[in-house]
Amino acid sequence: MIFGLFGKRANQRSPVDTLFARVAEASRLPALYIEGGIPDSFEGRFESLTLHVFLVLRRLRDLPSPAAELAQEFIDACFAYLELGFRNGGVSDIAVPKKMKKIGQMFYGRVQAYEAALAAPGLEALAEALGRNACAPAAAPSLAAYMRAAQERLASADLDGILNREGLFPALSVPEAAHDA
C-alpha cells in the first residue's frame, strides 16, 4: 500500500514542469550568449531565463482558462528553480529569502520594462531595455529582433501548443551588418 505512494506519479512531471524545463533549456542556448551578447554568468542566465519566461507568461495571459492558473504554476516553478539554484550554489538558508526577494523585484522590473517595450512599435525601445538589462548594448538589436520573432511564434500557439510544441522559440539570427562589424 505505501509503495503506491512512490509509484509512477512521483516520476511523472506535470505539464507545467515540462514546459518550464523546455523554457529553461531554450534560455541556455549558446547563441544567446555568443551572438546575443548575454553574459555567461549567473546574472546573464537569470536575464535570459527572465526574457523567455516573460514571453511565455505574456502569451498565457492572452489565452482562455485554464491558462491563467497554469501561468501561476509556471511562475512558481520558475522561482522554485531559482531558489534551488541559490541553495545549490551555497547560499545559506538565512540568506535565501533575501536573495529571492531581490530576484523577485528584478524579475518583475524586467517584466514591466519588456512589456512597455513590446507595446512600442519597432525594435528601438526593446533594444534599449535589453541593452540596459540583459545584454551588451551592441547586441541588443539582434536580441530585440529575436524577442519579437519569439513573440510572433508564441502568438500562433494555443495552450496545447505552448505545453507540447517543440521549438517554442526561434533561432537567434544576427543581421549581416552585425557580422561585418
Phi and psi in degrees as a GROMACS rama.xvg file:
@    title "Ramachandran Plot"
@    xaxis  label "Phi"
@    yaxis  label "Psi"
@TYPE xy
-65.8274  -29.7994  ILE-2
-67.7609  -21.7416  PHE-3
-64.1782  -25.6402  GLY-4
-68.5923  -23.1767  LEU-5
-112.009  23.3127  PHE-6
-77.554  -145.217  GLY-7
-57.0926  -38.0324  LYS-8
-57.39  -39.4143  ARG-9
-63.748  -27.8274  ALA-10
-90.8881  -12.3277  ASN-11
-87.8612  138.979  GLN-12
-94.0758  146.7  ARG-13
-71.405  159.611  SER-14
-58.3165  -34.1469  PRO-15
-69.2654  -41.3089  VAL-16
-62.757  -39.8209  ASP-17
-65.4489  -43.058  THR-18
-60.9488  -46.9214  LEU-19
-60.6797  -41.777  PHE-20
-60.3197  -40.5613  ALA-21
-67.3899  -39.3868  ARG-22
-67.2851  -43.7446  VAL-23
-61.7918  -40.4161  ALA-24
-63.4112  -43.6577  GLU-25
-62.2696  -33.6292  ALA-26
-73.3899  -10.801  SER-27
-105.835  9.86378  ARG-28
-63.0655  133.126  LEU-29
-54.3635  -34.4976  PRO-30
-59.3556  -32.0199  ALA-31
-64.401  -31.3203  LEU-32
-91.2366  -32.9069  TYR-33
-83.1963  -65.2137  ILE-34
-81.9719  -30.7523  GLU-35
-80.9433  -8.35708  GLY-36
73.8201  11.1233  GLY-37
-77.4202  130.485  ILE-38
-63.3647  138.499  PRO-39
-85.8487  79.0613  ASP-40
-147.918  174.796  SER-41
-57.0251  -44.8859  PHE-42
-63.7568  -42.4258  GLU-43
-64.046  -42.2022  GLY-44
-65.1689  -36.3366  ARG-45
-61.5494  -45.0646  PHE-46
-62.5587  -42.9198  GLU-47
-65.2436  -44.4987  SER-48
-61.1978  -43.1104  LEU-49
-59.3404  -46.2011  THR-50
-68.022  -33.2543  LEU-51
-72.0884  -43.3455  HIS-52
-61.8252  -43.847  VAL-53
-55.2596  -47.2936  PHE-54
-61.2638  -41.5786  LEU-55
-68.3541  -44.153  VAL-56
-60.1938  -40.2751  LEU-57
-60.0266  -41.987  ARG-58
-70.6074  -42.5578  ARG-59
-59.8688  -35.4676  LEU-60
-61.1188  -32.025  ARG-61
-86.5203  -6.58125  ASP-62
-95.4509  156.061  LEU-63
-70.9115  167.744  PRO-64
-54.2007  141.393  SER-65
-96.9929  24.7616  PRO-66
-60.5703  -38.151  ALA-67
-63.685  -40.7477  ALA-68
-65.7813  -39.7281  GLU-69
-67.9572  -32.7225  LEU-70
-62.2658  -41.1972  ALA-71
-65.8485  -41.4139  GLN-72
-62.9068  -37.0018  GLU-73
-63.9283  -45.0676  PHE-74
-62.1484  -43.6336  ILE-75
-59.2949  -42.7879  ASP-76
-63.6587  -39.4245  ALA-77
-61.8545  -48.5288  CYS-78
-72.3578  -30.1683  PHE-79
-64.4451  -39.5114  ALA-80
-63.2748  -46.1169  TYR-81
-64.594  -41.644  LEU-82
-62.4826  -43.1442  GLU-83
-61.0232  -37.95  LEU-84
-61.4432  -41.2463  GLY-85
-63.4362  -47.7148  PHE-86
-62.8616  -44.3003  ARG-87
-67.5468  -25.0141  ASN-88
-82.2745  1.26233  GLY-89
93.4924  10.4469  GLY-90
-71.2688  133.716  VAL-91
-68.2471  155.402  SER-92
-57.3211  -31.8942  ASP-93
-72.8137  -35.4454  ILE-94
-84.8552  -20.2076  ALA-95
-57.5566  -47.7239  VAL-96
-58.291  -38.4021  PRO-97
-66.313  -42.5193  LYS-98
-64.3429  -40.4113  LYS-99
-66.4778  -36.8184  MET-100
-62.6536  -45.0795  LYS-101
-63.8231  -42.7081  LYS-102
-62.1097  -42.2433  ILE-103
-60.1754  -43.6562  GLY-104
-64.0304  -42.2533  GLN-105
-63.5978  -45.1612  MET-106
-58.4617  -52.4224  PHE-107
-69.8321  -28.3755  TYR-108
-64.0363  -43.0581  GLY-109
-63.8179  -43.266  ARG-110
-57.4706  -45.379  VAL-111
-63.6537  -43.7506  GLN-112
-64.6054  -44.4179  ALA-113
-71.1394  -35.6264  TYR-114
-61.6637  -48.1217  GLU-115
-63.4831  -40.4357  ALA-116
-68.3676  -37.5182  ALA-117
-70.738  -24.9217  LEU-118
-73.107  -24.0277  ALA-119
-78.9671  146.811  ALA-120
-70.5457  155.316  PRO-121
73.8263  -165.731  GLY-122
-110.437  -9.16321  LEU-123
-60.2896  -50.0126  GLU-124
-65.4377  -38.9501  ALA-125
-67.8789  -42.8291  LEU-126
-62.3353  -38.7856  ALA-127
-64.1425  -44.4664  GLU-128
-65.067  -41.0688  ALA-129
-68.1019  -41.4999  LEU-130
-64.6943  -28.9359  GLY-131
-78.92  -33.0069  ARG-132
-110.993  -44.0371  ASN-133
-109.299  -30.2506  ALA-134
-146.455  175.111  CYS-135
-64.2717  136.083  ALA-136
-53.3623  -35.5886  PRO-137
-65.2742  -28.5668  ALA-138
-91.6384  -8.19082  ALA-139
-58.5234  -39.6391  ALA-140
-60.9162  -38.5629  PRO-141
-66.2399  -42.3491  SER-142
-68.0096  -35.4604  LEU-143
-64.6259  -42.5072  ALA-144
-62.979  -39.7524  ALA-145
-60.406  -45.6934  TYR-146
-62.9607  -41.4971  MET-147
-62.8877  -43.5341  ARG-148
-64.2229  -39.865  ALA-149
-65.2278  -41.494  ALA-150
-59.6207  -43.9702  GLN-151
-65.4112  -40.4077  GLU-152
-65.5279  -44.0077  ARG-153
-67.0882  -30.6854  LEU-154
-62.1806  -23.7746  ALA-155
-89.8246  -1.97698  SER-156
-97.7597  133.384  ALA-157
-86.7341  -177.174  ASP-158
-59.8788  -43.3517  LEU-159
-61.8492  -39.1698  ASP-160
-65.1093  -40.1222  GLY-161
-65.5951  -41.478  ILE-162
-73.258  -27.4046  LEU-163
-123.65  -16.8754  ASN-164
-70.4363  132.067  ARG-165
-78.2212  151.1  GLU-166
67.3201  52.1274  GLY-167
-62.3125  -28.5127  LEU-168
-115.614  145.655  PHE-169
-75.8402  169.951  PRO-170
-74.4246  148.436  ALA-171
-78.1335  123.483  LEU-172
-115.27  135.879  SER-173
-102.354  127.107  VAL-174
-57.2662  149.912  PRO-175
-55.9873  -36.7586  GLU-176
-59.5907  -33.291  ALA-177
-71.5266  -32.2436  ALA-178
-68.4528  -34.0622  HIS-179
-77.5397  -18.9811  ASP-180
